[in-house]
């Protein structure tokens, strides 16, 4: 019964992809768009698998991981720490909220020209862009998660003689774990989007972003779609297999698996 439920879930989740491939195949078959501009699904998947076999895609993924992971980890940890502080303190919230509101609407890539002036076309430029994209997105979720905690939990902890730090790490953090996990998922999406954009500009250190950018200039649109397909597959693997599993295990470990956080 469990296998059937999982199989049904996969089938339902595959419907949009199947419809896209059918529509894509029809456009290619009837030549509504020239094949050099919109290659058929068969040609795209063939190019994708050839790029895997010749180790092009694995190499690009490794470069993009080096460009993203350090900044992603630093931004997430910083956002969680500061988010807990802002969410649990009215004074700190009043201090930082106007600044956050001013920075939040600005796309991280808009800072890239200024960042390049100071650090050049280096990996630091990519890291800073990714950090900014993740940090501001995650911290909002963490702050909202902390502020949504039932205040009675905190009052009970204080009545038991917990210090401020004990309340923060033994009550606030476990209770806000759904928000933390949601922040991780949103942060990964923000990091991935900003990374690809930054790699298209800092091409000397680019991975998948550089590959897609140069492929379109050489009119190799089968490689462009293969790069996009790679990004999509990585997103599905991280989101569905890693982060969802981590979310379930973490919440069960902390005993808050029945709490559902929705941003």
HELIX and SHEET records of a PDB file:
HELIX    1   1 UNK A    2  UNK A   29  1                                  28    
HELIX    2   2 UNK A   41  UNK A   53  1                                  13    
HELIX    3   3 UNK A   56  UNK A   88  1                                  33    
HELIX    4   4 UNK A   90  UNK A  104  1                                  15    
HELIX    5   5 UNK A  108  UNK A  111  5                                   4    
HELIX    6   6 UNK A  112  UNK A  119  1                                   8    
HELIX    7   7 UNK A  123  UNK A  147  1                                  25    
HELIX    8   8 UNK A  151  UNK A  159  1                                   9    
HELIX    9   9 UNK A  164  UNK A  167  1                                   4    
HELIX   10  10 UNK A  168  UNK A  172  3                                   5    
HELIX   11  11 UNK A  173  UNK A  175  1                                   3    
HELIX   12  12 UNK A  177  UNK A  201  1                                  25    
HELIX   13  13 UNK A  203  UNK A  205  5                                   3    
HELIX   14  14 UNK A  208  UNK A  217  1                                  10    
HELIX   15  15 UNK A  221  UNK A  236  1                                  16    
HELIX   16  16 UNK A  237  UNK A  243  3                                   7    
HELIX   17  17 UNK A  244  UNK A  253  1                                  10    
END                                                                             
